[in-house]
Amino acid sequence: MIDQKRAQRSGPSEEWAQVDGLNVRFQRSGSGPALVLVHGLLGYSFSWRFVTPQLAQEREVFALDMPGSGFSDCDARLDPHLKSAAQRLLGFMDAVGISACDLVGSSYGGTTALMAAALAPGRIRTLVLVSPANPWSKIGRTRLSLLNLPLMSSIFPRAARICTPLNALSLSRMFGDSRRMPTDTVRGYSLVLARHGVLEHAVKIVRTWHTDMREIEAALPKIADIPVLLLWGSKDRVVDAGSAEVLRQRLHMAQMAVIRGAGHLPYEERPEEFSSIVLDFLAQHSPAGSKREVT
């Protein structure tokens, strides 16, 4: 448990918490009901830099670097399975004193948020899932198969750290219009990809993918009573937009929003529109004047 004073903040503060013996970095800003932001695979708190200021006008925002990602500890023994990641997310909430929150998760972070809600539905008020990885997306199956090959999974982390131009190309494909990619994007993500352990952990996650997707499909009925917003960019080339309808049908309290022209990272590409959609959804499901619940 961290003991820093909780006060209204004008900008994000960098803080650290202990989760299962690991040092976890996070940024905190604003005041009000807790809103936790969970980045995608190979992302970190940096991913939310453009939307945090607006969200923090109405919420106390926690943007963490999940263990194994960003600047948090990357222990080689870290369990890569989705359920373990979800348990670490709940452990982070314990560490910073959050008993209940709204969760926003992007891509693999959205799937992690889904699993956390299934494990502890009473702690999650609402879910905002930004193109969450799911069993019905058909995009990227070849890449998943390649990274499951022992030789490829061994070579990939070292090759990715050396071939930085490929990182820039991969990032540009995540935008509906690559001309809207912020100038600090490549450098920001490259800073953490250079850390030993980050890419290695990501590869381990990919190698558990099929098992994890079966588990998330089985877990969906457990969150039937949680309000969910499915948010997609219309030009997403990472997670199949067609899979959103399958998710919507299986999540009985789900509604759908699409940001036209955006790709896989709408919070970076269209931050004002993204923030407005999220805050409107939260306003529908949050009692006026409610305060963050703390342990």
Phi and psi in degrees as a GROMACS rama.xvg file:
@    title "Ramachandran Plot"
@    xaxis  label "Phi"
@    yaxis  label "Psi"
@TYPE xy
-88.0703  151.99  ILE-2
-118.461  15.4992  ASP-3
-67.4533  146.479  GLN-4
-63.9692  132.944  LYS-5
-89.9162  112.347  ARG-6
-138.912  163.057  ALA-7
-66.6967  136.012  GLN-8
-122.86  143.433  ARG-9
-83.7437  -22.229  SER-10
-149.771  169.319  GLY-11
-67.9636  140.17  PRO-12
-110.327  139.809  SER-13
-83.3505  127.154  GLU-14
-137.521  170.44  GLU-15
-134.669  147.004  TRP-16
-136.293  157.273  ALA-17
-99.3003  123.073  GLN-18
-129.125  112.918  VAL-19
52.9317  40.0642  ASP-20
79.5148  4.9576  GLY-21
-106.479  142.214  LEU-22
-80.8788  118.755  ASN-23
-114.297  122.883  VAL-24
-88.6067  141.113  ARG-25
-150.968  162.505  PHE-26
-115.102  138.041  GLN-27
-126.487  139.091  ARG-28
-155.836  158.017  SER-29
77.3223  -171.535  GLY-30
-150.441  160.723  SER-31
120.4  -163.236  GLY-32
-58.8524  145.86  PRO-33
-72.8191  134.77  ALA-34
-127.116  117.915  LEU-35
-107.426  128.687  VAL-36
-106.651  126.164  LEU-37
-118.189  114.524  VAL-38
-72.523  169.552  HIS-39
-88.0657  -176.737  GLY-40
-60.8423  128.936  LEU-41
70.0304  7.42336  LEU-42
-94.7648  -176.335  GLY-43
-164.619  -171.566  TYR-44
-55.7317  -27.2429  SER-45
-51.2377  -32.0764  PHE-46
-58.1387  -28.1638  SER-47
-98.8345  12.0709  TRP-48
-60.1773  -30.1033  ARG-49
-86.3845  -22.8793  PHE-50
-100.79  -19.2702  VAL-51
-56.6184  -44.4428  THR-52
-58.1881  -42.422  PRO-53
-72.1299  -43.0639  GLN-54
-62.324  -35.9211  LEU-55
-72.593  -9.53421  ALA-56
-69.5717  -22.2196  GLN-57
-124.585  -9.27914  GLU-58
-137.929  158.687  ARG-59
-90.063  113.315  GLU-60
-101.231  129.597  VAL-61
-116.931  113.754  PHE-62
-114.296  106.926  ALA-63
-102.028  158.63  LEU-64
-94.3922  109.179  ASP-65
-58.0602  145.902  MET-66
-51.2458  133.448  PRO-67
92.0477  -2.8454  GLY-68
-133.164  164.044  SER-69
56.0417  -131.118  GLY-70
-105.839  8.24518  PHE-71
-74.2825  166.399  SER-72
-59.1514  140.65  ASP-73
-119.078  74.1135  CYS-74
-74.4583  130.426  ASP-75
-61.9993  -20.4711  ALA-76
-89.3383  4.12093  ARG-77
-62.8923  126.418  LEU-78
-68.1271  122.352  ASP-79
-84.8821  -5.45085  PRO-80
-66.209  149.236  HIS-81
-58.6092  -42.9421  LEU-82
-61.8916  -37.6131  LYS-83
-67.3591  -39.4973  SER-84
-62.1432  -41.3277  ALA-85
-64.6284  -38.5521  ALA-86
-66.3116  -35.375  GLN-87
-68.1526  -35.4644  ARG-88
-63.3383  -44.1171  LEU-89
-65.2231  -35.3658  LEU-90
-64.6869  -36.0403  GLY-91
-63.0719  -43.7956  PHE-92
-58.9029  -40.9821  MET-93
-61.1907  -44.0411  ASP-94
-65.1181  -32.5745  ALA-95
-100.95  7.28691  VAL-96
83.0172  27.8781  GLY-97
-101.226  119.048  ILE-98
-91.4699  -26.1187  SER-99
-151.068  146.91  ALA-100
-156.223  171.664  CYS-101
-96.197  139.42  ASP-102
-115.934  131.823  LEU-103
-117.005  123.85  VAL-104
-132.241  139.197  GLY-105
-110.63  130.695  SER-106
56.5542  -120.238  SER-107
-63.4374  -29.74  TYR-108
-65.669  -31.4535  GLY-109
-67.0493  -39.3408  GLY-110
-68.0231  -37.4534  THR-111
-62.6442  -42.2639  THR-112
-63.0243  -41.0853  ALA-113
-58.6625  -46.7423  LEU-114
-67.1083  -38.4817  MET-115
-60.6598  -40.8582  ALA-116
-65.5013  -36.6152  ALA-117
-67.8882  -35.1217  ALA-118
-74.8108  -33.2182  LEU-119
-142.284  67.2412  ALA-120
-60.6229  -26.9555  PRO-121
-71.8058  -11.3528  GLY-122
-98.94  -8.40094  ARG-123
-113.699  115.888  ILE-124
-75.581  -49.264  ARG-125
-144.768  162.687  THR-126
-126.541  130.61  LEU-127
-113.222  114.923  VAL-128
-111.702  111.789  LEU-129
-93.9087  104.796  VAL-130
36.9441  62.5575  SER-131
-68.2051  141.02  PRO-132
-59.0321  138.032  ALA-133
-154.651  164.716  ASN-134
-67.6225  -15.0354  PRO-135
-100.182  -1.71982  TRP-136
-78.39  130.064  SER-137
-96.4319  -8.40097  LYS-138
-77.3638  140.763  ILE-139
83.739  7.9207  GLY-140
-66.4957  -32.6476  ARG-141
-65.429  -43.4514  THR-142
-62.2257  -39.9321  ARG-143
-61.5073  -42.8595  LEU-144
-63.9352  -41.114  SER-145
-64.3113  -42.6383  LEU-146
-73.2382  -10.6194  LEU-147
-83.2962  -11.2863  ASN-148
-75.6303  129.295  LEU-149
-53.593  -42.3078  PRO-150
-65.7115  -45.7012  LEU-151
-64.6572  -41.2315  MET-152
-67.2982  -25.9274  SER-153
-77.7063  -39.3199  SER-154
-77.3907  -37.1415  ILE-155
-53.9994  -49.7532  PHE-156
-58.4066  -43.6457  PRO-157
-67.6288  -41.2379  ARG-158
-65.0238  -40.8659  ALA-159
-66.1145  -33.557  ALA-160
-71.7727  -27.7056  ARG-161
-84.1969  -42.1406  ILE-162
-91.6954  67.6862  CYS-163
-62.0995  -30.5661  THR-164
-59.4313  -31.791  PRO-165
-67.1799  -33.0129  LEU-166
-62.1591  -42.4559  ASN-167
-63.3528  -40.1251  ALA-168
-65.8534  -43.4232  LEU-169
-62.5299  -41.5521  SER-170
-65.5446  -40.972  LEU-171
-62.85  -31.0729  SER-172
-70.5098  -13.7675  ARG-173
-84.9473  -2.68031  MET-174
-105.83  141.956  PHE-175
-62.3493  -35.4329  GLY-176
-132.697  110.402  ASP-177
-60.607  -20.0084  SER-178
-69.5855  -16.9202  ARG-179
-90.7789  4.65693  ARG-180
-71.0324  120.589  MET-181
-58.6154  150.126  PRO-182
-65.459  -23.8913  THR-183
-90.906  2.20101  ASP-184
-64.4246  -53.4059  THR-185
-62.3759  -46.4179  VAL-186
-63.0382  -42.3219  ARG-187
-61.2677  -45.141  GLY-188
-75.5233  -33.5179  TYR-189
-64.1847  -30.1979  SER-190
-56.2569  -41.8021  LEU-191
-90.3233  -28.2505  VAL-192
-65.2725  -22.6805  LEU-193
-74.6323  -16.9361  ALA-194
-73.625  131.343  ARG-195
-65.4812  131.467  HIS-196
110.946  -28.7832  GLY-197
-68.6718  -53.2906  VAL-198
-67.1896  -35.8939  LEU-199
-61.9382  -41.7055  GLU-200
-66.8253  -39.3702  HIS-201
-60.8452  -40.9319  ALA-202
-63.2426  -40.1146  VAL-203
-62.5228  -37.9403  LYS-204
-61.5897  -45.2891  ILE-205
-60.5108  -35.8825  VAL-206
-73.9025  -13.2573  ARG-207
-102.727  6.91419  THR-208
-55.7769  -51.376  TRP-209
-64.8073  -41.3203  HIS-210
-62.2258  -44.8165  THR-211
-63.7049  -39.0738  ASP-212
-66.0638  -36.0088  MET-213
-65.2627  -38.7107  ARG-214
-67.519  -38.214  GLU-215
-70.4498  -35.4027  ILE-216
-61.8766  -42.3455  GLU-217
-68.8963  -25.1723  ALA-218
-84.4643  -16.9565  ALA-219
-55.9419  -39.6112  LEU-220
-60.3569  -21.6261  PRO-221
-73.839  -14.1023  LYS-222
-114.388  22.9946  ILE-223
-59.4259  -25.5865  ALA-224
-97.8713  6.05565  ASP-225
-97.7125  127.017  ILE-226
-62.9177  132.64  PRO-227
-129.586  136.187  VAL-228
-111.784  120.737  LEU-229
-94.9984  120.139  LEU-230
-123.279  121.814  LEU-231
-128.528  149.915  TRP-232
-88.0402  137.883  GLY-233
-66.9691  -17.7902  SER-234
-112.709  32.4379  LYS-235
-66.9435  124.79  ASP-236
-112.17  14.5482  ARG-237
-111.658  -46.3507  VAL-238
-121.304  125.415  VAL-239
-56.6679  117.303  ASP-240
-62.3965  -26.0587  ALA-241
-64.4246  -23.0281  GLY-242
-74.2868  -14.5527  SER-243
-62.457  -38.6117  ALA-244
-66.4263  -36.8881  GLU-245
-62.9018  -44.7759  VAL-246
-62.0293  -43.2163  LEU-247
-60.2061  -39.4749  ARG-248
-68.8352  -31.4691  GLN-249
-86.4142  -20.3188  ARG-250
-103.899  100.773  LEU-251
-63.3563  -24.7666  HIS-252
-107.268  29.5708  MET-253
-94.9654  143.156  ALA-254
-125.728  162.244  GLN-255
-121.238  140.972  MET-256
-136.871  140.878  ALA-257
-125.384  131.901  VAL-258
-99.3597  108.604  ILE-259
-65.7414  132.116  ARG-260
86.1182  -9.75623  GLY-261
-88.1579  157.521  ALA-262
-100.245  -138.495  GLY-263
-78.9286  -16.3906  HIS-264
-121.091  64.1196  LEU-265
-62.7889  -24.3981  PRO-266
-71.467  -17.9573  TYR-267
-97.6635  -35.2931  GLU-268
-82.9992  -37.9191  GLU-269
-135.874  63.6941  ARG-270
-62.8236  -38.2684  PRO-271
-67.0444  -43.6585  GLU-272
-65.9431  -41.3474  GLU-273
-59.0634  -51.408  PHE-274
-60.7924  -41.0924  SER-275
-62.7736  -43.2333  SER-276
-63.5046  -44.867  ILE-277
-64.6756  -46.4049  VAL-278
-65.9708  -35.93  LEU-279
-63.4517  -42.4951  ASP-280
-63.9037  -45.2877  PHE-281
-63.1314  -36.9946  LEU-282
-63.7016  -30.8771  ALA-283
-66.6125  -27.0113  GLN-284
-120.299  5.7282  HIS-285
-115.472  128.614  SER-286
-60.1007  138.365  PRO-287
-59.3753  131.794  ALA-288
76.6614  9.17921  GLY-289
-65.2404  149.415  SER-290
-111.033  155.077  LYS-291
-64.534  134.215  ARG-292
-84.36  129.764  GLU-293
-125.711  151.097  VAL-294
